[in-house]
Amino acid sequence: MIFHLPATARQLLRAAMTWSVMTAAVLAAAPTATPVGSASTLERISLWRAELPQGTGPHRVMRLIEPDFPEYTVYRPADMRRAGKLPIIAFANGACRNTSTEYAAFLSELASHGYLIIAVGRDDQPFEMGPNTAQTAPDGRPRQVIDVSVLVRAVDWAAARNADASSPYHRRLRTDRIAYMGHSCGGMQALTASADPRTTTAVVLNSGYYRTPPARPPGPLPEYRRWSELHAPTAIFTGGPKDVAYRIALDSYEDGVAAKLPMFLASLPTAAHSGAYVAPDRDWSRCGAGMAGLATERRSQGTRAVRGCALRAVHEFCLAGCGAPRSSLKTRVAAWPEA
């Protein structure tokens, strides 16, 4: 399959190549990532709550809770005028947590490349999620939010602010470039939310739909949609067999293909479930930014084929270039649309 890009989107091609190179570098290191819940991870999250780590893109990022939308955290370029119009990403957290603090570096990296990220939950909520953890935080807020509508409301808010002449977001957002993205339980939420007709793409991180939900799931499961009810190009990222969502991700790719959805799948056999999203490795964040950028571009006038740049070929070329084994990263693609 030949991958197509719009002739006018040179930076999109650069994003694609960056995505491929950085995927190889980060996934190779992923098996050594510190497990979530370890002392070093909790210390890192505490530091990220105190000060947002900056990304490597051209824009300095700010993190804020908007007064008129207090149950979410916004990550965006600080200088909206310089950033130009921003595509919108609604993000759902792993374990359907009601805080995005563990993804602060990941989301900051995405925003630094010119995106508006609206993440479920407040970043000032405590990060606790164990078998003995109370269902509510000390201030009474739930620690988990399973309802898929929380993502759709994020997009509703962004669209309303874009249309509001008194808003700092007025006419600064790309309401025709909307991605739903999430990790683990949040990936299920993102997949279901992508039934929203405004969706340009879904990015599902270490997740997917169970074909047959287990009798004793690891936690509450978000609402599912039939694959036939979904329409958006869907990119799925997963680890290998030791990723608890590996089989789910593979099944979801195949089920999406069977439903004739445009699908992309990337996996690394040695990576585990948390990957590098919650580790202090910005390179993997660039991977997500690059794929979101590729997926959120729609067909435009004047496309051209980039000969020899099928997605698999791009990945294998870049893997070889950075010294990683060609067999490390596994990618599959089906019916991906021209940009």
C-alpha positions in Angstrom: 0.0 0.0 0.0 1.4 3.4 -0.9 1.0 6.1 1.7 -0.2 9.5 0.4 0.5 13.0 1.7 -0.9 16.4 0.7 1.6 18.3 -1.5 1.3 21.3 0.8 2.0 19.5 4.1 5.8 19.2 4.2 5.8 19.3 7.9 3.4 16.4 8.0 6.0 14.3 6.2 8.6 15.4 8.7 6.2 14.4 11.5 5.8 10.9 9.9 9.6 10.4 9.7 10.1 11.7 13.3 7.3 9.3 14.5 9.1 6.4 12.9 12.6 7.2 14.2 11.5 8.0 17.7 9.2 4.9 17.9 12.3 2.7 17.3 14.4 4.5 19.8 11.8 4.6 22.6 10.2 1.2 22.2 13.7 -0.4 22.3 14.0 1.1 25.8 10.4 0.5 26.9 11.0 -2.8 28.7 13.2 -1.0 31.3 10.6 1.6 32.1 9.9 2.1 35.8 6.6 0.4 36.8 3.7 2.6 37.6 3.3 2.8 41.4 7.0 2.5 42.2 8.6 5.1 44.5 10.5 6.7 41.7 7.3 7.0 39.5 5.4 8.6 42.3 8.2 11.0 43.0 8.3 11.9 39.3 4.6 12.5 39.2 4.9 14.8 42.2 7.5 16.8 40.4 5.4 17.0 37.3 2.5 18.2 39.3 4.7 21.0 40.8 6.2 22.0 37.4 5.1 21.0 34.0 8.0 19.4 32.0 8.4 21.2 28.7 8.3 19.4 25.3 10.8 19.5 22.5 8.5 21.1 19.9 8.7 24.8 18.9 6.1 25.9 21.5 6.4 26.5 25.2 3.4 24.7 26.9 1.2 25.8 29.7 -1.1 23.6 31.7 -4.3 25.0 33.2 -7.7 24.3 34.5 -10.1 26.6 32.8 -12.6 28.4 35.1 -15.5 27.4 32.9 -14.4 23.8 32.6 -13.0 22.8 36.0 -13.1 19.0 35.7 -10.5 18.9 33.0 -6.9 19.9 32.4 -5.8 21.8 29.3 -2.3 21.5 27.8 -1.6 24.0 25.0 1.0 26.3 23.6 1.4 29.3 25.8 1.5 31.7 22.9 -1.7 31.0 21.0 -1.0 33.7 18.4 2.3 32.2 17.4 1.0 28.6 17.4 -1.6 29.1 14.7 -4.8 27.1 14.6 -4.5 24.0 16.8 -6.0 20.6 16.1 -7.9 19.2 19.1 -7.1 16.0 21.1 -9.4 14.8 23.8 -7.4 12.5 26.1 -8.6 9.8 28.5 -6.2 8.4 31.2 -5.1 4.9 32.0 -7.3 3.1 34.4 -9.9 5.7 33.5 -8.3 7.8 36.3 -9.7 11.2 37.0 -6.3 12.9 36.7 -3.8 13.2 33.9 -0.7 13.9 36.0 1.1 10.7 35.1 0.9 11.7 31.4 2.1 15.3 31.9 5.3 14.9 29.9 3.5 13.0 27.2 0.8 15.5 26.8 3.2 18.5 27.1 5.2 17.0 24.3 2.1 16.7 22.1 1.1 20.3 22.9 4.5 21.6 22.1 4.1 20.6 18.5 0.9 22.6 18.1 -2.0 20.8 19.6 -4.8 21.6 22.1 -5.0 18.7 24.6 -8.0 18.5 26.8 -7.4 15.7 29.4 -10.0 14.2 31.6 -9.7 15.2 35.3 -7.8 17.8 37.2 -4.1 17.7 37.5 -4.3 18.7 41.2 -5.9 15.4 42.2 -4.0 12.8 44.2 -2.5 10.0 42.1 -3.6 6.8 43.9 -5.1 3.7 42.4 -4.7 0.5 44.3 -7.0 -2.3 45.6 -7.5 -0.4 48.9 -7.9 3.1 47.5 -11.1 4.9 48.3 -13.4 5.5 45.3 -13.4 9.2 46.0 -10.6 11.8 46.6 -10.6 13.8 49.8 -12.5 16.6 48.0 -15.2 14.2 47.0 -14.3 13.9 43.4 -14.3 10.3 41.9 -10.9 8.8 41.3 -12.2 7.1 38.2 -14.5 8.3 35.5 -15.9 5.5 33.2 -18.5 7.5 31.4 -17.4 8.0 27.8 -19.3 11.3 27.5 -16.5 13.0 29.4 -14.5 12.9 26.2 -17.3 14.2 24.0 -17.9 17.0 26.4 -14.2 18.0 26.0 -14.7 18.5 22.3 -18.0 20.3 22.8 -16.3 22.7 25.1 -13.4 23.3 22.6 -15.9 23.9 19.8 -17.9 26.4 21.9 -14.8 28.3 22.9 -13.6 28.5 19.3 -16.9 30.1 18.3 -17.0 32.5 21.3 -15.7 35.9 20.4 -14.8 36.7 24.0 -12.7 33.5 24.4 -8.9 33.4 24.0 -9.6 30.3 21.8 -11.8 32.2 19.4 -11.0 31.1 15.9 -7.7 29.5 17.0 -8.8 25.9 17.0 -9.2 23.4 14.1 -12.6 22.1 14.8 -12.3 19.9 11.6 -9.2 18.2 13.1 -10.4 16.2 16.1 -8.7 13.2 17.7 -9.9 11.0 20.6 -6.9 9.5 22.3 -6.5 7.4 25.4 -4.3 4.8 27.2 -5.5 1.4 28.5 -9.0 1.9 30.0 -8.9 5.4 28.5 -8.2 3.8 25.1 -11.5 2.0 25.3 -13.1 5.4 26.1 -11.4 7.0 23.1 -12.5 4.2 20.8 -16.1 4.5 21.9 -16.1 8.3 21.8 -14.8 8.2 18.2 -18.4 7.3 17.1 -18.8 11.1 17.4 -19.3 12.2 13.7 -16.8 15.1 14.2 -14.0 12.6 14.8 -11.1 12.7 12.4 -9.1 9.9 14.1 -8.9 7.7 17.1 -5.5 6.9 18.7 -5.7 3.8 21.0 -2.7 3.2 23.3 -2.3 -0.3 24.7 -6.0 -1.0 24.5 -8.9 -2.0 22.4 -12.2 -3.8 22.7 -12.5 -7.3 24.3 -14.2 -9.7 21.9 -15.6 -11.4 24.9 -15.4 -9.3 28.1 -13.9 -11.4 30.9 -16.1 -12.6 33.7 -13.8 -10.8 36.2 -12.4 -7.8 34.3 -9.5 -5.8 36.0 -11.9 -3.0 36.6 -15.1 -1.4 35.4 -15.2 -1.3 31.6 -16.4 1.7 29.5 -19.3 1.4 27.2 -18.6 -0.3 23.9 -19.8 0.4 20.4 -20.2 -2.1 17.6 -17.4 -1.8 15.1 -20.0 -1.0 12.4 -20.9 2.1 14.4 -17.4 3.5 14.2 -16.1 5.5 11.2 -12.8 7.1 11.9 -9.3 6.0 11.0 -8.0 4.2 14.1 -4.3 3.8 15.1 -3.6 1.2 17.8 -0.2 1.0 19.7 0.6 -1.9 21.9 3.5 -3.9 23.4 4.1 -7.6 23.1 2.7 -10.7 24.8 3.6 -9.3 28.3 1.4 -6.3 27.6 -1.9 -7.3 29.2 -3.7 -5.6 26.3 -1.7 -7.2 23.5 -4.3 -9.7 22.4 -7.0 -7.2 22.8 -5.2 -4.7 20.5 -4.5 -7.4 17.9 -8.1 -8.5 17.9 -9.3 -4.9 17.7 -7.2 -4.2 14.7 -8.6 -7.3 12.9 -12.2 -6.5 13.9 -11.7 -2.9 12.7 -10.4 -4.2 9.4 -13.3 -6.6 9.1 -15.7 -3.6 9.6 -13.8 -1.9 6.8 -12.4 0.9 9.0 -9.0 2.4 8.1 -6.7 0.8 10.7 -3.1 1.1 11.7 -1.3 -1.2 14.3 2.1 -0.9 15.8 3.5 -3.3 18.4 6.9 -4.2 19.9 7.2 -7.8 21.3 9.4 -6.8 24.2 7.3 -3.8 25.4 4.9 -4.0 28.4 1.6 -2.3 29.1 2.8 1.1 30.5 5.2 1.6 27.6 6.9 5.0 27.9 3.8 7.1 28.4 4.4 7.5 32.1 8.2 7.4 31.9 10.4 10.5 31.5 11.0 9.8 27.9 9.8 12.5 25.6 10.7 10.7 22.4 7.7 8.3 22.6 5.5 11.3 23.0 6.7 12.6 19.7 5.6 9.3 18.2 2.1 9.9 19.4 2.2 13.5 18.2 3.4 12.4 14.8 0.7 9.8 14.4 -2.0 12.2 15.6 -0.8 14.7 13.0 -0.9 12.1 10.2 -4.3 10.8 11.2 -5.9 14.2 11.7 -5.1 15.4 8.2 -8.0 14.9 5.8 -8.0 14.7 2.1 -7.1 18.0 0.5 -6.8 19.2 -3.1 -3.6 18.1 -4.9 -2.3 14.9 -3.3 0.9 13.1 -4.4 2.1 9.6 -3.8 5.3 9.2 -1.9 6.8 6.3 -3.7 8.2 3.5 -1.6 6.8 5.0 1.6 4.3 2.4 2.7 4.0 2.7 6.4 5.9 -0.6 7.0 8.7 0.4 4.6 9.1 3.8 6.5 9.3 2.0 9.8 11.8 -0.6 8.6 14.0 2.0 7.0 14.2 4.1 10.1 14.7 1.1 12.3 17.7 0.0 10.2 19.0 3.6 10.3 19.1 3.7 14.1 20.6 0.3 14.5 17.5 -1.5 15.8 16.6 -4.9 14.4 14.3 -4.8 11.4 12.1 -7.3 13.1 11.6 -5.3 16.3 8.7 -3.1 15.5 5.7 -4.8 13.9 3.3 -2.7 11.9 0.2 -3.4 10.0 -2.0 -1.1 8.0 -5.3 -1.4 6.2 -7.3 1.0 4.0 -5.6 4.1 5.5 -7.0 7.1 3.6 -5.0 9.5 1.5 -4.2 12.6 3.6 
